Amino acid sequence: MSLPKIVWTEQQIFKKTPLYLVILATVFIGFDVYIYLNIKNKSQDINQIEKAVEKPPRVAAGQFGKKIELGENNCPNIKAGNPDAPLKFKIFESETCPYCVAQNKVLDQILPEYGDLFYAEWYELSSCADEAQKYQISGVPTFIFNAYGIEKPSAYGFLDKQQLTDYICKVSKQC
């Protein structure tokens, strides 16, 4: 008894395999690659979150983590942070400005953690008009930044916690 012979013809593979099977296999392979990359990205995100959780939060020295009220008639009205820090900024605000209130809440959150890396001075527009005119302040809140003794472009409007901490860390190179 002899085995049957297999005869290959010179036909193209697409004529042997239906087109829908080729398309289906391509879709499955593409989906598999997509799922693999998505899982890889998610695992990287999870690793970053786990590392952030493991790392204890920064704590600034006690004297740098609190605001010091200088009085309504003084310019600046309030100061906080480390006077020897590489980043210094002036904040111009108004007591009638809702964004200024929100900005102060953000700065109150940042001070205990990063107060040793910056020095800030608060200027109320009504009592510090001369200082505001010097910097041509047209709206509040406005930040006048000074990094390593060099005045940087002003920032107009509300800056969220992430924006401020990123800038503080970038200038100080200590985060």
VMD Tcl script that draws the C-alpha trace (Angstrom):
set ca {
  {0.00 0.00 0.00}
  {1.49 3.32 -1.03}
  {0.88 6.74 0.39}
  {-0.82 9.33 -1.75}
  {1.45 11.92 -3.25}
  {0.99 15.58 -2.42}
  {1.09 17.71 -5.51}
  {1.68 21.43 -5.19}
  {0.54 23.61 -7.98}
  {2.09 26.90 -8.98}
  {-0.95 28.87 -7.89}
  {-0.64 31.99 -5.72}
  {-1.43 31.60 -2.04}
  {-4.39 33.98 -2.24}
  {-6.09 31.70 -4.67}
  {-5.65 28.80 -2.24}
  {-6.64 30.74 0.90}
  {-9.88 32.68 0.89}
  {-9.39 36.42 1.26}
  {-11.62 36.67 4.33}
  {-9.28 34.32 6.25}
  {-6.30 36.55 5.46}
  {-8.22 39.65 6.57}
  {-9.44 37.91 9.72}
  {-5.89 36.80 10.64}
  {-4.58 40.35 10.04}
  {-7.31 41.83 12.27}
  {-6.55 39.34 15.06}
  {-2.82 40.05 14.89}
  {-3.43 43.82 14.89}
  {-5.79 43.52 17.85}
  {-3.27 41.37 19.72}
  {-0.54 44.00 19.16}
  {-2.91 46.77 20.29}
  {-3.84 44.88 23.48}
  {-0.16 44.11 24.20}
  {0.86 47.77 23.86}
  {-2.10 48.93 25.95}
  {-1.26 46.47 28.73}
  {2.41 47.52 28.59}
  {1.44 51.22 28.95}
  {-0.93 50.44 31.82}
  {1.76 48.47 33.64}
  {4.19 51.38 33.24}
  {1.54 53.74 34.67}
  {0.98 51.37 37.59}
  {4.74 51.19 38.24}
  {4.97 54.99 38.32}
  {2.04 55.20 40.73}
  {3.59 52.55 42.97}
  {6.93 54.39 43.01}
  {5.17 57.65 43.88}
  {3.34 55.94 46.74}
  {6.59 54.42 48.06}
  {8.36 57.77 48.04}
  {7.48 59.79 51.13}
  {6.26 63.34 50.51}
  {8.75 66.17 50.83}
  {8.55 68.21 53.98}
  {10.07 71.68 54.12}
  {11.72 72.85 57.29}
  {9.19 74.35 59.72}
  {10.20 77.99 59.30}
  {9.87 77.76 55.48}
  {6.44 76.12 55.44}
  {4.45 79.05 56.86}
  {3.34 82.49 55.74}
  {4.50 85.51 57.72}
  {1.99 88.36 57.82}
  {3.72 91.75 57.56}
  {0.59 93.90 57.79}
  {-1.86 95.44 55.36}
  {0.08 98.70 55.05}
  {3.43 97.04 54.30}
  {4.70 96.09 50.88}
  {4.93 93.15 50.62}
  {1.97 92.24 52.82}
  {3.00 88.60 53.32}
  {6.19 86.61 52.80}
  {6.96 82.90 52.94}
  {9.59 80.36 52.06}
  {13.36 80.35 52.02}
  {14.98 83.76 51.34}
  {18.10 81.94 50.08}
  {16.20 79.76 47.58}
  {17.11 79.93 43.87}
  {13.51 80.79 42.91}
  {11.87 83.95 44.17}
  {8.55 85.35 43.08}
  {6.17 88.18 43.77}
  {2.44 87.57 43.67}
  {0.17 90.50 42.94}
  {-3.39 89.97 44.09}
  {-6.62 91.66 45.10}
  {-8.94 90.70 47.93}
  {-11.94 90.92 45.57}
  {-10.43 88.46 43.07}
  {-11.80 84.87 43.30}
  {-8.82 83.51 41.35}
  {-6.48 85.07 43.92}
  {-8.30 83.24 46.71}
  {-7.93 79.97 44.79}
  {-4.26 80.76 44.08}
  {-3.62 81.32 47.79}
  {-5.15 77.92 48.58}
  {-2.76 76.28 46.10}
  {0.22 78.11 47.61}
  {-0.92 77.09 51.10}
  {-0.81 73.45 49.89}
  {2.65 73.84 48.33}
  {4.37 75.71 51.17}
  {4.66 72.85 53.70}
  {6.15 70.58 51.05}
  {8.29 72.89 48.88}
  {8.69 76.05 51.01}
  {12.45 75.52 51.29}
  {12.83 75.65 47.49}
  {11.29 79.08 46.85}
  {10.67 82.48 48.41}
  {7.42 84.33 47.81}
  {6.10 87.79 48.55}
  {2.42 88.78 48.33}
  {1.43 92.27 47.21}
  {-2.13 93.55 47.59}
  {-2.93 95.94 44.71}
  {-4.76 98.44 46.89}
  {-1.91 98.92 49.37}
  {1.05 98.31 47.01}
  {0.04 100.41 44.00}
  {3.57 101.76 43.45}
  {5.04 98.25 43.24}
  {2.24 97.15 40.91}
  {2.84 100.15 38.66}
  {6.57 99.35 38.56}
  {5.74 95.95 37.01}
  {2.80 97.30 34.97}
  {0.37 94.85 36.55}
  {-2.87 94.82 34.59}
  {-4.63 91.81 36.13}
  {-4.47 89.48 39.09}
  {-3.15 87.09 40.12}
  {0.18 87.91 38.49}
  {3.51 86.24 39.25}
  {6.86 87.97 38.77}
  {9.48 85.19 38.75}
  {13.18 85.54 39.49}
  {15.37 82.44 39.09}
  {18.99 82.61 40.20}
  {18.85 86.41 40.18}
  {17.48 86.65 36.64}
  {13.98 88.03 36.16}
  {11.84 85.66 34.09}
  {8.67 86.40 32.08}
  {5.63 87.14 34.20}
  {2.79 84.65 34.55}
  {-0.69 86.11 34.40}
  {-3.67 84.30 35.89}
  {-4.22 81.24 38.05}
  {-1.45 78.60 38.17}
  {-2.49 75.17 39.42}
  {-0.52 73.08 41.90}
  {1.14 70.94 39.22}
  {2.29 73.95 37.19}
  {3.82 75.61 40.24}
  {5.51 72.50 41.61}
  {6.89 71.63 38.17}
  {8.41 75.11 37.86}
  {9.76 75.06 41.43}
  {11.35 71.66 40.83}
  {12.73 72.69 37.44}
  {14.44 75.78 38.84}
  {15.67 74.24 42.10}
  {16.64 70.86 40.56}
  {15.86 69.29 43.94}
  {12.64 67.33 43.42}
}
mol new
graphics top color blue
foreach p $ca { graphics top sphere $p radius 0.5 }
foreach p [lrange $ca 0 end-1] q [lrange $ca 1 end] { graphics top cylinder $p $q radius 0.2 }
display resetview
